[in-house]
Every structure is written in C-alpha cells, then in structure tokens.
Amino acid sequence: MTIGQMIFCIDFDGTITELGYPEIGKEKIKAIETIIRLQRAGHKIVIWTVREGKRLKEAVEWLKSRGVFPDFVNFTRGCERSTFETPDIRKFDADYFLDDKSFPPFSGWEEFSKWAENIGIL
C-alpha cells in the first residue's frame, strides 16, 4: 500500500532534539534520518516551533546542515491543499503533528518510523 503526499508539522525542541532551549539540544536518535525519509517519499515537512528571530534561524540552519530542508517553517501558507481563499496561519493544514507535548505523547522516532513503514508512508 502506498499513501499520497502528506504534510507533517514537526516540533523542534523536545521532538527533533532534546530540550535545551534557548540552545539547540542533542539530536534525538533517528529524527533526522526519518525526516529525510519522509521528504524523499514526497511528503511536506513543516517545522513548527516557538522559536523566532535568531533562535529560529539557528534551528533552520542546524536542520539544513544535516540535510533537512523544510518546506515551511511555522506556517503552511501557499500549501496547495489549502481550502481557504486567504490562508489562516493560526491553524496549520497538516495530516500529522509530531510534538513531545502532544496527547497522546509522541512516542519517539523509532516507533514512528516503524508505524510509518507499516502503513505505507515510508
């Protein structure tokens, strides 16, 4: 089974890296590898974070230095699936939100990767 293009909003601090704000924490195991696999499978990546200004730029540069080039950062404006005449960036257009503060809690990249493979996302 294969699944079409999806949008993944992924939190940075605590999800891609260990908590360390305002510094960038240690990379979580399998995070970058899995995000790159999602992108190669044709999915859109939105980095969804409270970081702004200099701290946001540092996070995006950190991601790029590891081969992750987000499609969007903190918004999905311009996303071809938007059904709004004027996109409302208070609500993200996404299929999945990966966040250490979500409910149920994000279980980690190893478990997510296995789940994504099982349902045909990866």
Backbone hydrogen bonds in HBPLUS format (Angstrom, degrees):
<---DONOR---> <-ACCEPTOR-->    atom                        ^
c    i                          cat <-CA-CA->   ^        H-A-AA   ^      H-
h    n   atom  resd res      DA  || num        DHA   H-A  angle D-A-AA Bond
n    s   type  num  typ     dist DA aas  dist angle  dist       angle   num
A0044-LYS N   A0006-MET O   2.83 MM  38  6.19 157.5  1.88 164.2 168.6     1
A0095-ASP N   A0007-ILE O   2.85 MM  88  5.25 153.4  1.92 134.3 143.0     2
A0096-TYR N   A0007-ILE O   3.20 MM  89  6.63 156.5  2.26 159.2 163.1     3
A0008-PHE N   A0044-LYS O   2.96 MM  36  6.21 164.8  1.99 152.1 155.6     4
A0046-VAL N   A0008-PHE O   2.85 MM  38  5.98 169.9  1.86 158.8 156.4     5
A0009-CYS N   A0096-TYR O   2.87 MM  87  6.24 164.3  1.89 166.8 166.4     6
A0098-LEU N   A0009-CYS O   2.80 MM  89  6.23 163.4  1.83 163.2 168.9     7
A0010-ILE N   A0046-VAL O   2.74 MM  36  6.10 166.2  1.76 173.2 177.1     8
A0048-TRP N   A0010-ILE O   2.86 MM  38  5.41 168.3  1.88 128.2 132.2     9
A0011-ASP N   A0098-LEU O   2.91 MM  87  6.20 172.2  1.91 171.3 172.1    10
A0015-THR N   A0012-PHE O   3.25 MM   3  5.48 155.8  2.32 115.4 122.2    11
A0016-ILE N   A0012-PHE O   2.90 MM   4  5.01 149.6  1.99 133.5 143.4    12
A0017-THR N   A0012-PHE O   3.19 MM   5  6.35 158.8  2.24 160.2 158.2    13
A0014-GLY N   A0017-THR O   2.70 MM   3  5.25 128.9  1.96 128.8 145.5    14
A0028-LYS N   A0016-ILE O   2.91 MM  12  5.67 172.4  1.91 146.8 144.8    15
A0018-GLU N   A0026-LYS O   2.70 MM   8  5.25 155.9  1.75 147.5 155.3    16
A0023-GLU N   A0020-GLY O   2.92 MM   3  5.28 125.1  2.23 138.9 127.0    17
A0031-ALA N   A0028-LYS O   3.13 MM   3  5.55 164.6  2.16 128.9 132.2    18
A0034-THR N   A0030-LYS O   2.96 MM   4  5.84 158.4  2.01 142.1 148.0    19
A0035-ILE N   A0031-ALA O   2.98 MM   4  6.22 162.6  2.01 155.9 161.0    20
A0036-ILE N   A0032-ILE O   2.92 MM   4  6.09 166.1  1.94 158.4 161.8    21
A0037-ARG N   A0033-GLU O   3.04 MM   4  6.25 152.6  2.12 141.3 149.1    22
A0038-LEU N   A0034-THR O   2.90 MM   4  6.21 151.2  1.99 147.5 155.4    23
A0039-GLN N   A0035-ILE O   2.97 MM   4  6.31 160.5  2.01 151.9 156.4    24
A0040-ARG N   A0036-ILE O   2.88 MM   4  6.13 162.6  1.91 152.8 157.8    25
A0041-ALA N   A0037-ARG O   2.96 MM   4  6.10 136.3  2.16 140.0 151.3    26
A0041-ALA N   A0038-LEU O   3.17 MM   3  5.10 128.2  2.46  92.8 106.5    27
A0043-HIS N   A0038-LEU O   3.08 MM   5  5.55 160.2  2.12 153.8 147.9    28
A0042-GLY N   A0039-GLN O   2.90 MM   3  5.15 157.4  1.95 108.7 115.1    29
A0071-ASP N   A0045-ILE O   2.84 MM  26  5.33 139.2  2.01 140.9 154.2    30
A0072-PHE N   A0045-ILE O   3.23 MM  27  6.61 152.9  2.31 151.2 152.2    31
A0047-ILE N   A0072-PHE O   3.04 MM  25  6.47 158.1  2.09 147.4 146.9    32
A0074-ASN N   A0047-ILE O   2.73 MM  27  5.95 156.7  1.79 159.1 167.4    33
A0056-LEU N   A0052-GLU O   3.29 MM   4  4.51 153.1  2.37  99.0 101.9    34
A0057-LYS N   A0053-GLY O   3.02 MM   4  6.33 162.8  2.05 155.8 160.9    35
A0058-GLU N   A0054-LYS O   2.95 MM   4  6.19 156.7  2.00 150.3 156.5    36
A0059-ALA N   A0055-ARG O   3.14 MM   4  6.33 155.4  2.20 139.1 145.0    37
A0060-VAL N   A0056-LEU O   2.96 MM   4  6.26 162.9  1.99 157.4 161.5    38
A0061-GLU N   A0057-LYS O   2.93 MM   4  6.10 162.8  1.96 151.7 156.5    39
A0062-TRP N   A0058-GLU O   2.87 MM   4  6.02 151.9  1.94 145.0 153.4    40
A0063-LEU N   A0059-ALA O   2.96 MM   4  6.25 156.9  2.01 148.3 153.7    41
A0064-LYS N   A0060-VAL O   2.93 MM   4  6.20 166.0  1.95 152.4 156.0    42
A0065-SER N   A0061-GLU O   2.89 MM   4  6.07 152.2  1.97 147.1 154.5    43
A0066-ARG N   A0063-LEU O   2.94 MM   3  5.25 148.8  2.04 107.0 117.1    44
A0068-VAL N   A0063-LEU O   2.99 MM   5  5.09 165.0  2.01 137.3 132.6    45
A0067-GLY N   A0064-LYS O   2.98 MM   3  4.97 165.5  2.00 107.0 110.8    46
A0079-CYS N   A0076-THR O   2.90 MM   3  5.53 147.7  2.01 146.0 148.0    47
A0082-SER N   A0079-CYS O   2.96 MM   3  5.67 170.6  1.97 127.9 130.9    48
A0091-LYS N   A0088-ASP O   3.30 MM   3  6.17 165.1  2.32 122.9 125.7    49
A0102-SER N   A0099-ASP O   3.11 MM   3  5.32 166.5  2.13 115.0 116.1    50
A0112-PHE N   A0108-GLY O   3.03 MM   4  6.19 161.3  2.07 149.2 155.3    51
A0113-SER N   A0109-TRP O   2.86 MM   4  5.82 162.3  1.89 144.5 149.5    52
A0114-LYS N   A0110-GLU O   3.14 MM   4  6.40 160.3  2.18 148.6 153.3    53
A0115-TRP N   A0111-GLU O   2.99 MM   4  6.19 163.5  2.02 151.1 155.8    54
A0116-ALA N   A0112-PHE O   2.79 MM   4  6.02 164.3  1.82 158.1 162.4    55
A0117-GLU N   A0113-SER O   2.97 MM   4  6.16 153.3  2.04 146.5 153.5    56
A0118-ASN N   A0114-LYS O   2.96 MM   4  6.16 158.0  2.01 148.2 154.4    57
A0119-ILE N   A0115-TRP O   3.07 MM   4  6.40 146.0  2.19 150.7 158.8    58
A0121-ILE N   A0116-ALA O   2.81 MM   5  4.90 138.9  1.98 154.2 155.0    59
A0122-LEU N   A0116-ALA O   3.24 MM   6  5.50 159.9  2.29 110.8 111.5    60
A0120-GLY N   A0117-GLU O   3.27 MM   3  5.16 152.3  2.35  98.0 106.1    61
